[in-house]
Amino acid sequence: MAQPVRLQDARLAQYLRLFSGVFTLPQWKYFVTVLVGLVQCDERRTLSALLRQVAVKVTICGLCYFLRTAKWSVDDLTAVRQAHFYTQVAPLVAAHHAAQRAGRPCQPGRPKGTVVTGYLIIDDSTHAKPYAQVQQGLGSHYSGTEKKVVNGHSLVQSVYILEGQQCPLTPQLYRRKVTCEAEGVPFASKIDLACTTLSTFEPPPDTHTHVLTDCWYLAQRVWRTARQRGWDITGGLKANRVMRLIAPDGTREWVPVRDYAARLTAADFAEALWPQEHGDKVVYAHLVQTWVRKLGPCQVLIVKPSPDAGPEQTRYWVTSRRDDTLEQVIGHAAQRWTIETLFADFKELLGSDQYQIRSAPGIVRFWALGLCLYQFLDEVRVTHQRQTGVRLTLGQVRQQIRETHATQLLDWICDQIEHGASRDDIRLALQPAMRL
């Protein structure tokens, strides 16, 4: 049964009102329709499927126009989300600083400053479109899910994490150079897009930013851009990256990190816990201060599932934080998995790869609206965990919202019957925007 847009979960309705300044009144109706449709939809998230979930007087042509050419800005949408996020976390940041000050030992001299760290994570995800031909931005991209190159779109995404809460930034569509030439748009590499994010992102006051990437984004430009802003950076390291070794007699040698790892014995690895959402995992790690070519002074982390594991099971990380302990470096590196979870939830729960939109601006706008709902679901999840101590998945949060909608719908139907509404009146009021 289609859900009337006026019957919304109170938390969702309050959240949606934050964006009233981004859209005109006609656009606002489509904005609410898309988000409520994403909450209610269990089939493929095509535009017609979303409209089948909502009882509202809109058309498929109007929704296409809203996504393709209507005058509203994805950047404005992101700005409102960020401002709301910063308002929410400001008391938590202040409390964290106060707790650190209270825990400092009393000793002579100027006390050490308190630090609250937020993580800015950058990665990309391939949205496979094997049969699409007329959509803009299509290209051949490697899919980590399918372990091969597929036809589709590449979403370059950043997410900011502070005090356990997530704020996805503006989504970016990456086009290959051949695609840009065919469509007549300027080419920007993934490194260009990452550097633009690092240059333009403004973190909340009284926080320190730590950038996390995988090995594909750990380029010299990305490293330098983060360091020039005074931020730390930790990322995956390819096995062929070259690091410097200094012998006891002072001689220097440059070797690939995989060759350095091959020289290590089982005694060189220490047992450590790698943080995970469902229980920590035991790994064996080695941390060394060194200099990686094109990156500069750093620490290299080498991780294996067991001390005698082979090179195919060895993973490498590098961090600009030269004074951190092994446990601290592992803690930072483990945070990067958050964006992988974001991509999985974004595809599975919100259908970020199920669109049938042709225009590139429409695709980016669809992603932006999905991330808008994603941030709301994460906000509810974090609030529930702080109040009850129980951690929910985003799918469970979404189901809670839907149960609230179902209860409100039944209450509304009963209220209409008590006031003398006929069966046809109720059926007409609950007619979906797009009929089957």
C-alpha positions, -999 to 999 in steps of 0.1 A, spaced: 0 0 0 13 34 -9 25 57 19 10 92 21 39 117 23 21 136 51 23 105 73 60 104 82 81 93 111 85 124 133 123 122 131 122 119 93 98 148 90 120 170 112 151 160 92 134 168 59 124 203 71 161 212 73 162 213 35 132 236 29 156 264 18 173 242 -8 141 236 -29 112 256 -42 77 244 -31 71 223 -63 107 208 -60 101 201 -23 73 177 -31 96 156 -54 124 157 -28 101 142 -1 87 118 -26 121 104 -35 132 100 1 100 84 13 100 62 -17 136 50 -9 125 42 26 95 22 15 108 5 -17 118 -31 -17 121 -36 -55 147 -21 -78 149 16 -72 138 28 -106 119 61 -107 86 44 -114 92 19 -85 97 48 -61 65 65 -73 46 33 -67 55 35 -30 41 70 -24 5 83 -24 11 118 -38 1 137 -69 33 138 -90 43 125 -124 72 105 -138 79 134 -162 80 158 -133 104 136 -113 127 132 -143 127 170 -147 135 174 -110 165 151 -112 178 163 -146 174 200 -150 155 216 -121 174 245 -105 186 231 -73 222 224 -62 238 192 -49 264 214 -32 237 233 -13 222 200 -2 255 189 11 261 222 29 228 219 48 237 183 57 272 193 69 258 223 90 233 200 106 260 174 113 284 199 128 256 212 151 250 177 163 286 168 170 296 202 186 285 192 221 302 158 217 334 174 207 333 198 236 326 170 260 355 150 246 379 179 251 366 184 287 371 147 294 407 148 281 414 179 302 399 163 333 421 132 328 454 150 324 478 145 353 487 176 374 524 184 367 545 216 362 546 234 329 521 241 302 496 212 299 494 192 267 467 203 243 436 181 239 428 166 205 396 153 190 401 136 156 378 133 127 385 109 98 380 120 62 379 88 41 382 88 3 374 59 -20 354 50 -51 328 24 -61 318 10 -95 281 9 -103 278 -18 -130 255 -11 -159 262 -41 -182 234 -34 -206 233 4 -206 242 22 -238 227 57 -237 235 68 -202 260 96 -199 293 90 -181 294 53 -189 329 37 -191 349 6 -183 358 5 -146 372 -22 -124 347 -37 -100 360 -51 -68 328 -70 -63 329 -88 -96 368 -88 -97 368 -77 -133 364 -46 -156 327 -39 -162 307 -13 -180 291 13 -157 297 44 -136 324 52 -111 313 70 -79 341 88 -61 329 93 -25 343 109 7 328 104 41 337 124 73 335 105 106 335 123 140 325 109 173 312 77 156 288 96 133 290 98 95 286 127 71 289 117 35 302 145 13 291 155 -22 292 125 -46 314 128 -77 311 110 -110 344 100 -125 346 98 -162 375 82 -182 393 105 -206 378 89 -236 343 94 -221 350 131 -214 362 136 -250 331 120 -264 308 140 -241 327 173 -244 334 177 -207 368 185 -190 387 155 -177 395 151 -141 414 120 -128 404 103 -95 435 119 -79 423 153 -91 389 147 -75 405 135 -43 428 166 -41 398 189 -48 380 173 -18 410 177 4 414 214 -7 378 224 -2 367 204 28 363 225 60 362 204 92 343 214 124 361 238 148 384 224 175 390 191 157 420 175 139 415 158 106 430 124 97 427 114 60 423 77 52 427 62 17 434 29 0 465 22 -20 450 36 -52 447 71 -38 480 72 -19 497 94 -45 523 121 -39 498 149 -46 472 135 -22 498 130 5 512 165 1 477 182 -1 468 166 32 501 175 49 500 211 36 467 216 55 483 202 87 464 170 85 476 134 91 472 108 64 471 70 66 466 47 36 472 14 20 506 9 4 513 -12 -27 538 -39 -24 561 -23 -50 565 10 -32 601 17 -23 612 24 13 645 34 28 666 12 51 695 25 72 721 -1 82 739 2 116 770 15 98 749 44 83 746 30 48 713 35 31 694 11 9 661 15 -11 640 -16 -13 604 -24 -22 583 -30 9 576 -65 -1 613 -73 -1 617 -57 33 588 -79 46 604 -110 31 635 -104 53 614 -103 85 611 -134 107 581 -145 127 598 -130 158 596 -95 142 558 -96 143 537 -88 173 502 -100 180 476 -72 178 439 -67 176 424 -53 145 391 -35 154 360 -47 136 323 -40 140 315 -76 152 345 -83 174 382 -76 171 403 -98 149 438 -111 159 465 -102 134 503 -101 135 519 -68 127 552 -51 123 557 -13 125 589 5 113 599 41 110 612 48 75 611 70 44 589 61 15 599 74 -19 577 104 -30 560 105 4 587 113 28 592 104 65 566 80 78 558 47 95 551 15 75 527 -11 90 529 -47 78 500 -69 87 497 -107 84 469 -131 96 496 -153 110 534 -149 116 543 -174 88 517 -162 63 530 -158 27 533 -125 7 499 -130 -9 483 -126 25 504 -96 36 490 -61 37 509 -29 39 499 5 53 517 38 57 510 67 80 524 102 85 521 99 123 556 89 132 552 88 169 521 66 171 523 31 186 514 -1 168 480 -2 184 473 34 174 483 30 138 461 -1 135 432 18 151 435 45 124 439 21 95 409 1 106 386 31 104 389 31 66 366 1 64 337 24 72 335 36 36 333 0 24 303 -5 46 288 28 33 291 15 -3 275 -18 6 246 -2 25 242 25 -2 238 -2 -29 218 -28 -9 194 -5 11 191 25 -11 197 11 -46 225 35 -56 233 13 -86 197 5 -97 188 38 -113 177 41 -150 185 78 -154 203 89 -186 218 123 -178 250 125 -157 236 154 -135 205 133 -128 227 104 -117 247 125 -94 215 141 -80 200 106 -74 232 97 -55 230 129 -35 194 123 -24 203 87 -14 232 100 7 208 125 23 187 96 35 218 75 44 230 103 68 195 104 84 195 66 90 230 68 105 220 96 127 191 76 141 214 46 145 239 65 165 213 82 187 197 48 195 231 33 204 239 62 228 205 59 245 202 21 247 237 8 242 224 -15 214 240 -11 179 215 -14 150 223 -19 114 210 7 89 187 -19 76 172 -23 111 168 15 114 151 16 80 127 -11 91 119 8 123 109 38 102 88 17 80 70 1 110 62 36 122 48 45 88 27 14 88 13 22 122 5 58 113 -12 46 81 -34 22 100 -43 49 125 -52 72 97 -74 46 80 -92 40 112 -96 77 118 -111 82 83 -136 54 89 -147 69 122 -153 102 104 -175 85 78 -151 81 49 -161 55 24 -139 27 10 -136 45 -23 -126 77 -6 -98 59 13 -87 40 -18 -85 73 -38 -65 90 -10 -40 61 -10 -36 58 -48 1 57 -57 17 83 -79 26 55 -104 1 28 -108 10 -8 -116 
